[in-house]
Amino acid sequence: MSDGVAIAGPSPRLLWEAAGFAAPESVVFDHERQQLYVSNMGTWGEGATPGDGFISRVSAGGRILDLRWLTGFENPKGLAFANHRLYVADDADLTEVDPATGAVTARYAPAGGPGGFNDCTADPSGNVYVFSRRLSSVFRLHAGKLERWFAVDMTKAGSPNGLLAERHRLLLGGWLMQDAGGREVRGHISVLTFADHALTRLGDRDIDHPDGIEPDGRGGYTVTDWETGDLWHIAADGRTTLLMKLPRGAADHLFVVGRHLLVVPLVLHNAVRAYRWRPGVGD
């Protein structure tokens, strides 16, 4: 139960759990190499050790292939694939990596200081979007240039955390916050259309601390709530139901549609869990 909401439908079935990470925040799947990448923030918050963040390589079956595959990051969070490159959202910049060699091929930072980047995502055309909480803006990497693309009105969108780019729109998971007048803005998923930057809402329920947003392959989405550990399903018709309860700190997850593979990094448990799930079907 969560706020009186019953878990609806078949729950995801646990496949494996891998431990030994350091505050894992995001996970993506490399279809070419059939493996996962996991961002590790390392120590974070007050008193964090500088430069102890890293990226791990993990097999689709949960075996850690290289725990510290890439090192030297501050607090790497969002990960995205585009243009045969892996993109890492870090405190200072958006880092571009060649996954074939592990070499850093470029770094992109906004003018005027560090981005303080959180999540990043890529659209089908290869544009990469990353959110800067410090600058309250979504930046877009297009044709090798990073530019401020959309200034977020948090009184409408909440405090964005998770992002998901699609062909014609960008989804933003905004956290619960108070505006300048002390009024509460409930957490929810906003939809930003590329054509006119119109902002609407997705789903029929508030989700106060959305982190990961992943398409389910049927016009709907799965969404994690970092604070409660709730894993939600938003169907194509907007109906929002609770799939399962996870520990607090369930972060930027992954759903591989063709594999029915749901992978969730658990920041506060230093672990990553994988589940078998498909929308509306029990296994």
C-alpha positions in Angstrom: 0.0 0.0 0.0 1.1 3.6 -0.6 -1.3 6.4 0.5 -4.1 3.9 0.4 -3.3 2.8 -3.1 -3.4 -1.0 -3.6 -0.8 -2.7 -5.9 -2.6 -3.4 -9.1 -1.9 -6.3 -11.6 1.0 -8.8 -11.6 4.1 -7.6 -9.8 7.5 -7.6 -11.6 9.4 -10.9 -10.8 12.9 -10.6 -9.4 15.6 -12.0 -11.6 18.8 -10.9 -9.9 20.4 -8.4 -7.6 24.0 -7.2 -7.8 25.7 -5.5 -4.9 28.9 -3.6 -4.2 28.1 -0.4 -6.0 28.6 3.1 -4.5 25.3 5.0 -4.6 24.2 3.8 -8.1 21.9 6.4 -9.6 21.2 5.6 -13.3 21.4 2.5 -15.6 21.2 2.2 -19.4 21.4 -0.7 -21.8 24.0 -1.0 -24.6 22.1 -2.9 -27.3 25.2 -3.3 -29.5 27.3 -4.9 -26.7 24.3 -6.4 -24.8 25.4 -5.0 -21.4 24.4 -2.4 -18.8 26.2 0.8 -17.6 25.6 2.0 -14.1 26.5 5.5 -12.8 27.8 5.5 -9.2 27.8 8.8 -7.3 30.3 7.5 -4.7 30.1 9.7 -1.6 27.6 12.5 -2.0 26.1 15.3 -0.1 27.9 17.2 2.6 31.4 16.0 3.1 31.6 14.0 -0.1 35.0 12.9 -1.4 35.8 14.8 -4.6 36.2 12.8 -7.8 35.1 9.4 -6.4 32.2 8.9 -8.8 32.5 6.2 -11.5 30.7 4.1 -14.2 30.3 0.3 -14.0 29.8 -2.3 -16.7 27.4 -5.1 -15.9 26.2 -8.0 -17.9 22.5 -8.3 -18.7 22.4 -11.3 -16.3 23.7 -9.2 -13.4 27.4 -10.1 -13.4 29.6 -7.1 -12.7 32.1 -7.0 -15.6 34.1 -3.9 -14.5 33.0 -2.1 -11.3 35.2 0.9 -12.0 35.2 1.0 -15.7 35.4 4.8 -15.9 36.5 6.8 -12.9 37.2 10.4 -11.9 33.6 11.7 -11.9 32.1 13.9 -9.2 28.5 12.8 -8.9 27.5 11.1 -12.2 23.8 10.7 -12.4 21.8 10.5 -15.7 23.1 8.3 -18.5 22.0 8.3 -22.2 23.0 6.7 -25.5 23.0 8.6 -28.8 25.2 8.7 -31.9 27.1 5.6 -30.8 28.2 7.4 -27.7 27.5 7.2 -24.0 26.6 10.5 -22.3 27.1 11.0 -18.5 25.5 13.9 -16.6 27.9 15.1 -14.0 28.3 18.1 -11.7 30.6 20.1 -14.0 29.6 18.9 -17.4 28.0 16.5 -19.8 30.7 13.9 -20.6 30.7 12.0 -23.9 32.3 8.6 -23.9 33.2 6.1 -26.7 31.8 2.8 -25.3 34.0 0.8 -27.5 37.2 2.1 -25.9 36.0 3.8 -22.7 37.7 7.0 -23.9 36.3 10.4 -23.1 35.7 12.0 -26.5 34.2 15.4 -25.4 33.0 17.4 -22.4 30.2 20.0 -22.6 29.6 22.6 -20.0 27.3 25.7 -20.0 28.8 29.1 -20.2 29.1 30.8 -16.8 30.0 27.8 -14.6 29.2 24.2 -13.9 25.9 22.8 -15.0 25.1 20.8 -11.8 23.5 18.3 -14.2 21.1 15.6 -13.1 19.3 13.4 -15.6 20.0 13.3 -19.4 18.1 11.6 -22.2 18.3 11.4 -26.0 15.6 11.8 -28.7 15.4 9.5 -31.8 17.3 12.2 -33.9 20.3 12.0 -31.6 19.8 15.2 -29.7 20.8 14.9 -26.0 18.9 16.8 -23.3 20.2 17.4 -19.8 18.7 19.3 -16.8 20.7 21.8 -14.8 19.1 22.3 -11.4 21.5 25.2 -10.7 20.3 27.1 -13.8 16.7 25.8 -13.7 17.0 24.9 -17.4 17.1 22.0 -19.8 20.1 22.2 -22.1 20.3 20.5 -25.5 23.3 19.1 -27.2 22.8 19.4 -31.0 25.5 19.2 -33.7 28.3 19.2 -31.1 27.0 22.4 -29.3 25.4 22.6 -25.9 22.9 25.4 -25.5 20.2 26.4 -23.0 17.0 25.1 -24.6 14.2 25.6 -22.1 13.9 27.5 -18.9 11.7 25.5 -16.5 8.9 27.3 -14.7 9.0 25.3 -11.5 5.7 26.7 -10.3 4.2 24.6 -13.1 6.6 21.7 -13.5 7.8 21.2 -9.9 11.6 20.7 -9.4 12.6 18.5 -12.3 14.6 15.3 -11.8 14.0 12.6 -14.4 13.8 13.3 -18.1 12.6 11.2 -21.1 12.9 12.5 -24.7 10.6 11.2 -27.4 10.2 12.1 -31.0 8.0 15.1 -30.5 8.1 15.8 -26.8 10.1 15.8 -23.6 8.8 14.3 -20.3 10.0 15.9 -17.0 9.6 14.4 -13.6 9.1 17.3 -11.2 9.5 16.9 -7.5 7.2 18.2 -4.8 8.3 21.8 -3.8 7.1 25.1 -2.5 7.0 28.2 -4.6 8.1 31.6 -3.6 4.8 32.3 -1.9 5.0 29.1 0.2 2.4 27.3 -1.9 2.9 23.6 -2.5 3.5 22.3 -6.0 2.8 18.6 -6.0 5.2 16.3 -7.8 4.1 15.0 -11.2 5.2 14.2 -14.8 5.1 17.2 -17.2 4.9 16.9 -21.0 6.8 19.6 -23.0 6.0 19.5 -26.8 8.9 20.4 -29.0 6.8 22.3 -31.6 5.5 25.0 -29.3 7.0 24.3 -25.8 3.5 23.9 -24.4 3.5 22.3 -21.0 0.8 19.7 -19.9 0.6 16.9 -17.4 0.8 13.2 -17.8 -1.2 10.7 -15.8 -4.2 11.0 -13.5 -2.2 11.0 -10.2 0.5 13.1 -8.5 3.8 11.4 -8.0 5.8 13.5 -5.6 9.4 12.5 -6.2 9.6 11.0 -9.7 13.1 9.9 -10.7 13.2 7.4 -13.6 10.7 7.6 -16.4 10.7 4.7 -18.9 8.4 3.8 -21.9 6.6 0.5 -21.5 6.4 -0.2 -25.3 2.6 0.2 -25.3 2.2 3.9 -25.0 2.6 4.0 -21.2 5.4 4.5 -18.8 7.0 3.2 -15.6 8.0 5.8 -13.0 10.1 5.4 -9.8 9.4 7.6 -6.7 12.8 8.2 -5.0 11.4 9.1 -1.6 8.8 6.4 -1.2 10.3 3.6 -3.3 7.0 3.3 -5.2 7.2 2.0 -8.8 4.3 3.3 -10.8 2.8 2.4 -14.1 1.1 5.1 -16.2 -1.0 3.5 -18.9 -1.5 5.0 -22.4 -4.9 6.3 -21.2 -3.3 8.1 -18.2 -4.5 5.7 -15.6 -1.8 5.4 -12.9 -1.4 2.3 -10.8 1.2 1.1 -8.3 3.3 -1.8 -9.6 5.4 -2.6 -6.5 7.2 -1.2 -3.5 10.9 -0.8 -3.6 13.3 0.7 -1.0 13.7 4.4 -0.6 16.3 5.6 -3.1 14.9 3.8 -6.1 16.4 6.0 -8.8 16.8 6.3 -12.6 15.7 2.9 -13.8 15.7 1.1 -17.2 13.1 -0.9 -19.0 14.3 -2.9 -22.1 11.0 -3.5 -23.9 12.2 -6.5 -26.1 13.6 -8.3 -23.1 10.8 -7.4 -20.6 13.7 -6.4 -18.4 13.2 -3.8 -15.7 16.5 -2.7 -13.9 16.4 -0.4 -10.9 19.4 1.2 -9.2 19.0 1.5 -5.4 21.0 4.5 -4.3 20.8 3.9 -0.5 21.4 0.2 -0.7 24.4 0.3 -3.1 22.7 -2.3 -5.2 21.0 -2.9 -8.6 17.9 -5.1 -9.0 16.5 -6.6 -12.2 12.9 -7.8 -12.7 10.9 -9.5 -15.4 7.8 -7.5 -16.3 5.6 -6.7 -19.2 2.6 -4.4 -19.0 -0.7 -6.2 -18.3 0.8 -9.7 -18.4 2.0 -11.9 -15.6 4.9 -14.3 -16.0 
